């Protein structure tokens, strides 16, 4: 009896001893530099948000944060790297509707599962898309475009920054739901697409509102619609896709949200600390103003609200992409 008691006590003591370093690691977090992985090259929306958040979150945590660009296969390389990283809170990912939602429908053998392999730290901002047309486009509205396309299948063309990009998927969903056929012309990035749009060699192009705004304000292109649930403040006179009514009851809308994620199984204490400090960063008036100036809007969502949004977009776009038969290559 005494032996059993002693043995139980020893096991309990070992368990407590093992738990001490684990608890200490959580309470002292972070005690070394952290990394934010950007799954695309420098200069785009992923990179902008990653650097804005990384710099400010590092100050909140009183620890340096290195922003590391890890592009490849669209957004797959960097995203998968974080999915398989040690779940200790020191490696974070810039996640967007692109790599966290659209990819779930685009790839038959995606190496990660957005809902299973990641925990949300927080969503920071979102950007709508603007459908723009070449300067001499003969139709003044999206309704007119759709009417012509129905009567003339395959006569109009639309650009994108590449197969499987948000620009491609959103446009393809619009034509699919409206019941029309336009020719897709994929480019290697938005810059090349703009060259042909401005040159009149392609008819329309969906791009993130901040980038499109520059060309709209310069009079180089015409805005036909925006993709958010509400009108974009940069284009207050431009209707949303929902307002145009061209997709009927489908109610097509898409905003490209951005935020930080960590691998699943990250310790609860570490995750709570990251969430609390990132929330302070996102709510800071300075950052809200910077996102607004860049054409986006700050997202003041609870973790529960944000997770609901992410799950909704994953399920909705996964189903729609498969119905349309869109492939990334």
C-alpha positions in Angstrom: 0.0 0.0 0.0 2.8 2.4 0.9 4.6 1.4 -2.2 1.6 2.3 -4.4 1.2 5.5 -2.6 4.8 6.4 -3.0 4.6 5.5 -6.7 1.6 7.7 -7.2 3.3 10.5 -5.4 6.4 10.1 -7.6 4.3 10.1 -10.8 2.4 13.2 -9.6 5.6 14.9 -8.8 7.0 14.1 -12.2 3.9 15.5 -13.8 4.2 18.7 -11.8 7.9 19.0 -12.7 7.1 18.6 -16.4 4.3 21.1 -16.2 6.5 23.8 -14.7 8.7 24.5 -17.8 5.5 24.5 -19.9 3.7 27.0 -17.7 6.9 29.1 -17.4 7.2 29.2 -21.2 3.7 30.5 -21.5 4.1 33.1 -18.7 7.4 34.4 -20.1 6.2 34.6 -23.7 7.7 36.1 -25.7 11.3 35.9 -24.7 12.8 35.9 -28.1 12.1 37.5 -31.5 8.9 36.5 -33.4 8.3 36.1 -37.1 5.4 37.1 -39.3 5.3 35.1 -42.6 4.0 37.0 -45.6 3.1 34.3 -48.3 3.6 36.8 -51.2 6.4 39.0 -52.5 7.0 42.5 -51.0 4.7 45.4 -52.2 1.2 43.9 -52.2 -1.7 43.9 -49.7 -0.3 40.9 -47.8 3.0 42.7 -47.3 1.5 46.0 -46.4 -0.7 44.5 -43.7 2.0 42.3 -42.4 4.4 45.1 -41.9 1.9 47.4 -40.3 0.8 44.8 -37.8 4.3 43.4 -37.2 5.9 46.7 -36.3 3.2 47.7 -33.9 2.6 44.3 -32.3 6.3 44.0 -31.6 6.1 47.3 -29.6 3.2 46.0 -27.7 4.9 42.7 -26.9 8.3 44.5 -26.2 10.0 42.1 -28.6 11.2 42.4 -32.1 9.1 40.9 -34.9 10.7 40.0 -38.2 8.5 40.1 -41.3 9.6 37.5 -43.7 8.3 37.2 -47.3 7.9 33.5 -48.3 6.2 33.5 -51.7 5.8 30.5 -54.0 2.9 28.6 -55.8 0.7 31.6 -55.2 0.4 31.7 -51.5 0.8 28.0 -50.8 4.5 27.9 -49.7 4.4 30.5 -47.0 1.0 29.4 -45.7 1.9 25.8 -45.5 5.2 26.7 -43.7 3.2 28.2 -40.9 0.7 25.4 -40.8 3.6 23.0 -40.1 5.6 25.4 -37.8 6.1 24.7 -34.1 2.9 25.8 -32.4 4.6 28.1 -29.8 3.3 31.5 -31.0 6.6 32.6 -32.4 5.6 32.1 -36.0 2.6 33.9 -37.4 1.0 34.1 -40.8 -0.6 36.9 -42.7 -3.9 35.3 -43.7 -6.4 36.6 -46.2 -9.5 35.5 -48.0 -7.2 34.4 -50.7 -5.0 31.8 -48.9 -7.5 30.9 -46.2 -10.8 30.7 -48.1 -10.3 30.7 -51.9 -7.5 28.2 -51.9 -9.8 25.7 -50.1 -11.9 25.4 -53.3 -9.1 25.9 -55.8 -6.8 23.0 -54.9 -7.9 19.4 -54.8 -4.8 18.4 -52.7 -4.2 21.5 -50.6 -1.4 20.7 -48.1 -3.2 22.5 -45.3 -6.7 23.0 -44.0 -7.6 26.6 -43.1 -10.1 25.7 -40.4 -8.2 22.8 -38.9 -4.5 23.8 -39.0 -4.7 27.4 -37.9 -5.9 29.5 -34.9 -7.0 33.1 -35.6 -5.1 35.8 -33.7 -7.2 38.6 -35.2 -8.5 40.2 -38.4 -7.3 43.7 -38.9 -8.7 45.1 -42.2 -10.5 44.4 -45.3 -10.6 45.8 -48.9 -13.3 45.5 -51.5 -12.7 45.1 -55.2 -13.7 47.5 -58.0 -14.8 46.3 -61.4 -13.2 48.8 -63.9 -13.6 49.0 -67.6 -11.4 50.4 -70.3 -11.8 54.2 -70.9 -13.7 53.8 -74.2 -15.9 50.9 -73.0 -19.3 51.5 -74.7 -21.4 50.4 -71.7 -22.0 52.8 -68.8 -23.2 50.2 -66.3 -22.8 46.6 -65.3 -26.4 45.9 -66.2 -25.6 47.1 -69.8 -22.5 44.9 -69.9 -24.5 41.9 -68.8 -27.2 42.5 -71.3 -24.7 42.7 -74.1 -22.8 39.6 -72.9 -26.0 37.6 -72.8 -26.7 38.5 -76.4 -23.0 38.1 -77.5 -21.3 35.2 -75.6 -17.6 35.3 -75.7 -17.4 38.8 -77.3 -16.1 40.6 -74.1 -12.9 39.8 -72.2 -11.8 40.3 -68.6 -8.3 40.4 -67.1 -6.9 39.0 -63.9 -3.6 38.9 -62.1 -3.4 35.2 -62.7 -5.5 32.0 -62.6 -7.0 31.4 -59.2 -6.3 35.0 -58.0 -9.0 36.9 -56.1 -9.4 39.0 -59.2 -10.1 35.9 -61.3 -12.4 34.1 -58.9 -14.6 37.1 -58.1 -15.0 37.9 -61.8 -15.7 34.3 -62.8 -18.3 34.1 -60.0 -20.0 37.2 -61.3 -20.3 35.9 -64.8 -21.4 32.5 -63.6 -24.2 33.8 -61.4 -25.3 36.3 -64.1 -25.4 33.6 -66.7 -22.9 35.1 -69.2 -19.7 34.1 -70.9 -16.7 36.4 -71.0 -13.2 35.4 -72.1 -10.6 35.2 -69.3 -7.2 36.7 -70.0 -4.8 35.9 -67.1 -1.7 38.0 -66.6 1.4 37.7 -64.3 0.2 40.2 -61.8 -2.0 43.3 -61.8 0.6 45.6 -63.5 0.6 43.6 -66.7 -3.2 43.5 -66.6 -3.4 47.3 -66.3 -1.1 47.7 -69.3 -3.6 45.9 -71.6 -6.7 47.5 -70.0 -5.3 51.0 -70.5 -4.3 50.0 -74.0 -7.8 48.9 -74.8 -6.8 45.3 -75.5 -9.0 43.8 -72.7 -12.4 45.1 -71.6 -12.8 44.9 -67.8 -10.8 44.0 -64.7 -11.6 43.5 -61.0 -8.9 44.9 -58.8 -8.6 45.8 -55.1 -10.2 49.2 -54.6 -7.1 51.1 -53.5 -5.2 50.3 -56.7 -8.2 50.8 -58.9 -8.9 54.2 -57.4 -5.7 55.6 -58.8 -6.7 54.8 -62.3 -10.4 55.8 -61.8 -9.4 59.2 -60.3 -7.0 59.8 -63.2 -9.7 59.2 -65.7 -7.9 56.2 -67.3 -10.7 53.7 -66.6 -14.3 53.7 -65.6 -15.7 52.1 -62.4 -18.8 49.9 -62.9 -19.3 48.3 -59.5 -17.7 47.4 -56.1 -17.7 44.1 -54.4 -18.3 44.9 -50.7 -21.6 44.5 -48.8 -21.7 48.4 -48.7 -20.6 51.1 -51.0 -16.9 51.9 -50.9 -16.2 55.4 -49.5 -13.6 55.9 -52.2 -16.2 55.4 -54.9 -19.5 56.6 -53.2 -21.3 57.0 -56.5 -20.5 53.4 -57.7 -23.1 50.7 -56.9 -22.2 47.4 -55.2 -22.7 44.2 -57.1 -25.7 43.5 -54.9 -27.2 46.9 -55.8 -26.9 46.2 -59.5 -29.1 43.2 -59.1 -27.3 41.3 -61.9 -26.9 38.1 -59.9 -30.5 38.0 -58.7 -30.9 36.5 -55.3 -27.3 35.2 -55.1 -26.2 38.4 -53.5 -22.5 38.2 -54.6 -20.1 40.1 -52.4 -16.5 39.7 -51.5 -14.0 41.7 -49.4 -10.4 40.7 -49.1 -9.8 40.6 -45.3 -6.4 40.3 -43.7 -5.2 39.2 -40.3 -2.7 37.2 -38.3 -2.9 33.4 -37.7 -0.8 30.9 -35.7 -0.6 27.1 -36.0 -3.3 25.1 -34.3 -2.4 23.7 -30.9 -0.7 26.9 -29.9 -0.9 27.1 -26.1 -4.0 28.8 -24.8 -2.0 31.3 -22.7 0.2 32.3 -25.6 -2.8 32.7 -27.9 -4.7 34.8 -25.4 -1.7 37.1 -25.0 -1.3 37.5 -28.8 -5.0 38.2 -29.2 -5.1 40.8 -26.5 -2.1 42.7 -27.7 -3.1 42.5 -31.4 -6.6 43.9 -30.5 -4.9 47.0 -29.0 -2.9 47.4 -32.2 -6.0 47.1 -34.4 -8.0 49.5 -32.3 -5.3 52.2 -32.3 -6.6 55.4 -34.1 -3.3 55.7 -36.0 -3.6 52.3 -37.6 -7.4 52.8 -38.3 -6.5 56.0 -40.2 -3.7 54.3 -42.1 -5.9 51.5 -43.3 -8.6 54.0 -44.3 -6.0 56.1 -46.2 -4.9 53.0 -48.0 -8.5 52.3 -49.1 -9.5 49.7 -46.6 -11.5 49.6 -43.4 -10.4 48.5 -40.0 -12.2 45.4 -38.6 -13.4 45.7 -35.0 -14.5 42.1 -34.7 -14.4 39.7 -31.7 -12.6 36.4 -32.3 -16.0 34.7 -32.4 -17.3 37.1 -35.0 -14.1 36.9 -37.1 -14.1 33.1 -37.0 -17.7 33.1 -38.1 -16.8 35.3 -41.1 -13.8 33.1 -42.0 -15.9 29.9 -41.8 -18.7 31.5 -43.9 -16.2 32.5 -46.6 -14.5 29.1 -46.7 -17.7 27.2 -47.1 -19.3 29.7 -49.5 -16.4 30.0 -51.9 -15.3 26.4 -51.7 -18.8 25.4 -52.9 -19.0 28.1 -55.6 -15.4 27.6 -56.9 -16.1 23.9 -57.4 -19.4 24.5 -59.1 -17.6 26.9 -61.5 -14.8 24.4 -62.1 -12.0 27.0 -61.6 -8.5 25.6 -61.4 -5.4 27.6 -60.2 -3.4 26.6 -63.3 
